[in-house]
Amino acid sequence: MTKNIQVNFMEQLIKKIIIIVFYIFSLITLLLFVSPEELSMENLLLPAVVVSITFIMAAFPYLHNIKIKKKHYALTVISVFAISIRIIWVELVQVVPESDFYTYHTLAQNILKGNIKNSVFVSLFPHVFGFSKFLSFFYAVFKPVPDTAVYLNIALNLGILLMIYFLGKNLVSVNTGLTAAAIYAFWPSQIFFNVFVLTEPLYTFGVLFIICLYYAFLTRINNTVFIVLSLFTLGALTGLLRLIRPTAVLLLLSILIHYFFIAGKTPSLNFSPLKQLKQPPVFPGLHLSKSRNLKAFSDAVNSPVMKAADISVPLYHQPGKVSVWSGAPAHDMKINKNLLNKLKAGAVKTGYRFLLSAVLVLSCNALTGVLIGSIEKNIGIETARHTSGFYLLVGTNPEGKGKYNDKDAAVLNALINKGIPADEIQRKLSESGVERILKTDIMSQLRLQMFKNKCMWRLDSDCISFTRAHISKTSHINIEKHYMWLSGVADFYYSVFFFIALSSVFFLRKNIPSFCFVFYLYILGTVAAHMLAEVQSRYHYPVIPVFCILAAAVLTRKPARGGLPAVNTNTGGNGISTKARSGF
């Protein structure tokens, strides 16, 4: 039987680069996690326990053996538990909106009153208007009080849980989807943060919704018109999401790289393996009439080196003989007539993907531009088009360790008081941030990056710290009294599943579904962005659902005989699971 060998050098190269970079990030993060600033038995015990439990759970998976006959009942039970826990928490714990949380709450109220003219803060950070505008719709329908935002968070959490299940089920298996949903349902910070008026639940919901649409686009859309419309929609939704948090551009870049280099099908050169030929082939320099030579040649053209280099050997069949084109002139060589057509088709498909990628980017920027114009009309002054300046200034401050600090806030306020336009302020702050990078010595930069990594990825207990700092007198729980053990539970749960998710590149290895590279790209994009920008522990909130899916894939993979366990998935040519493409 004739076999078609399809090799895409660029796809394999991009995948390897992503895996290598992810390995580096995982190793650095693990080393920083097990290296406490002060050596003591207490500081060493938690990392040792976390690493041990993580290894045992990841190395010896057993969840693939569980047979679930009624998946929808199981999903319903998980969802009920998730909602119940969150409702109980927000009923027992109340906080007073302050800082960012107060800004979103009061801005939503002011939008309802039409009192947002000449808002300098909105002109500097127009994305705060996006979330507040969304929240104002619910304030108008229900009540303009924090409780409305709190229960909106819970509803968005439920939507996130269902989309986690959808992606896990379709990419790997039903067990993976249910496991990922269960991990998310009981994730402490995802429960504790619901008492605040914050953007993260809506933003995370939007990220997963776009990823689910992108998955549907890859698996179910074939018509050219619908492909263009689908990418236009994806771009427009990403543009809308940028008005919730500017980091939505990381999702756009992840989808672009995945679509252009990994998901898009590229033409390949096909040839019939020589062991299938009955007549001995004839070509200069090598006689294949002997079986050992025939086998050696067949092994050579099928070798990993030839595949990695994207080299294939086109054959030209003639009655009684086969000629192989090696690039050198010979009287009995004939170039495969389809070769030129295949190369042309490859160029056309590459151009086609380029144009479709342009549709994605242009629709994103177009909608963002329209929405920015609408915001300017509402507030009566021009907004900043370049909104990352202040975040860059803060993130590059070694004294502030990359976190919000009064010194950089004073710089911002001084520029505001001078009456400088918002866009110019952000550009000046950006230039100051770049200048700060250039003036900081290498060792200081390394120390800064180490601290930022720990701040961003080591802990998940900021949810309790924020709760303690903003606790209301009406709260039914004394958070101060329970602070230590609640923080410990949040950090322990996060650390275990975080490192299981990171281990996916090792335990899944060559069996990683191609679509999962969207997840890896999004994680690495978040890592790269916050190496420059401001850091807070809660900024990793949007990637927690991705961690749930990757961790579940590790825990539910089917062990392979005589080697490392492999992921329990059946993928098509584009690496997307073919087991459960239909239905929820």
Residue, then its C-alpha position, 0 to 999 in steps of 0.5 A: m500500500t502506498k504511504n504518504i509522508q507529509v513533512n513540514f519543517m517549519e511546523q516541527l521547528i516552531k513546536k520544538i522551539i516552543i517546547i524548549v522555551f517552555y522547558i527552560f521556563s519550567l526549570i527556572t520556575l522549579l529551581l526558584f520554587v525549591s530555593p527559599e530566600e532563608l534556609s530553614m526546615e519550614n521553608l524547605l518542607l513545603p517545596a519538598v512535599v509539593v514536588s513529591i506529590t506532583f511527581i507521584m501524581a504525574a508519573f503514575p496516572y490512574l484516572h484514565n481507568i475510570k469509566i464514566k457512563k453518564k458524563h453529563y450527570a458528572l458535569t452537572v454534579i461538578s458544576v453544582f459543587a462549584i457554584s455552591i462553594r462560591i455562593i457560600w464563600v461570597e455570602l460569608v465574606q464581604v469586602v469593601p471595594e478599594s483601589d482598582f476594585y473601587t475604580y471599576h465599581t464607581l466608574a460603572q455607577n458614573i456611566l449609568k449617571g452619564n458623569i464621565k466627562n474629562s476623566v483623565f484616568v480613563s484617557l490614560f487607561p481606556h480598558v478600565f472603561g470597557f469592563s465598567k461599561f459591561l458591568s454597568f449593563f448589569y447594574a442597570v438591570f439589577k442594582p448598582v452595588p458590589d453584590t451584582a458584580v460578585y454574582l456576575n463573577i460566579a456566573l462567569n466562573l460557571g461559563i469558564l468551567l464548562m469551556i474547560y470541560f469542552l476543550g479537555k473533552n475534545l482535545v483528549s477525552v471525556n475523563t480529561g474534560l471532567t478532571a479539568a473541570a473538577i480541578y477548576a471547580f475547587w481551585p481556591s483562588q478562583i473561589f476566593f477572588n469572587v468577592f471583588v469587583l475585578t476584570e479577571p473573570l470576564y477577561t478569562f471567560g473571553v479568552l476561553f470563549i475565543i479559544c473555543l471558537y478557534y477550535a471550532f473554526l479549525t475542526r468544522i469550517n471548510n468553506t472559504v467564505f465561512i473561514v474568512l467570516s470566522l477569522f474576522t469574528l475571532g479578530a473582532l472578539t479579540g479587539l473587544l477583549r483588548l478593551i477589557r485587558p490590553t494583554a488580549v494581544l497575547l492571545l491574538l499573537s498565540i492564535l496567529i503563530h499557531y494558525f500560520f505555522i502549526a494548524g494550517k495545512t501545507p502541501s508536502l511531497n509524496f512518494s511511494p516507499l521503495k519497499q513497495l516496488k516490484q521492479p528494481p529502480v534504476f538511477p545513477g550512483l546506486h544499484l538497488s537490485k540487492s535487497r540490502n541496498l533497497k532496504a538501506f535506501s528506504d531507511a535513509v529516505n524515511s530517516p528522522v534527519m530527512k524528515a526534519a530537513d523537510i527532504s523527500v524524494p519524488l519518484y517518476h514511475q516508468p514501466g519496468k523501472v523507477s527514476v529518482w531525481s537527485g538534482a544532477p543531470a542523467h539520461d534516465m532521470k525525469i522530474n516528477k511532473n507534479l513537483l512544480n505544481k505542488l510547490k506552486a500549491g504550497a506558495v498559494k496556501t502560504g499566501y492564503r494563510f498570510l491573507l487570512s492572518a491579516v484578516l484576523v489582525l485587521s479586524c482586531n485593530a479595526l474594532t479596537g479603534v472604533l471602540i476607542g473612538s466611542i470612549e473618546k466621545n463619551i469622556g470628551i478627551e483623547t485617549a492614549r493609543h499606547t497604554s503600556g507605558f506606566y506598566l513598563l515603567v513599574g515593571t522595570n523598577p528594581e527598587g520596586k521589584g517590578k510591582y506597583n510603587d509610590k515612586d513611579a506613581a508620583v512620576l505619573n501624577a507629575l505628568i498628569n498635573k502638567g496637562i500633557p495629553a494621555d498618549e504623550i504621557q504613556r509614551k514618555l513613561s515607556e521611554s523612561g522604562v526602556e532607559r531604565i532597562l539600558k541603565t540597569d546592570i545585568m546582575s540587577q536585572l537578573r535579581l529583578q527577574m528572579f523576584k518577578n518570577k517568584c511574585m508571578w508564579r510562586l504563590d496564589s494566596d494574594c486572594i486572601s491577602f486582598t480579602r484581609a486588607h479590604i474586609s468589611k465589618t459585615s463579614h461573617i468570617n474573621i479572615e485575620k483569624h483564618y489567614m494562615w491556613l487559607s493562604g496555605v491551602a491556596d498556595f499548596y493547591y496552586s503549586v501542585f497543579f501548576f507543576i503538573a501542568l508544567s510537566s505536561v511537556f515531559f510526560l506527554r512529549k511527542n503525543i501533545p495534541s497540536f492544538c495544545f500549543v495554543f496553550y503553551l504559546y499563551i502561557l509563554g506570552t504571559v511570561a514574556a510580557h510580565m518580564l517587562a511589565e508590572v507583576q502581581s500574583r493575580y495576573h496569572y489568573p487568566v492562565i489557570p484554566v489552561f493549567c487545569i486542562l494541561a494538568a488533567a491531560v497528564l493525569t488522565r493519559k493512558p500509560a504506554r507499555g515499556g516506556l513513558p506514559a503517553v497521552n490518551t488521545n486519537t488525533g487527526g492530521n492537524g493534531i486535533s482529537t477526532k474522538a469527540r468532535s460532535g456534541f458538548 
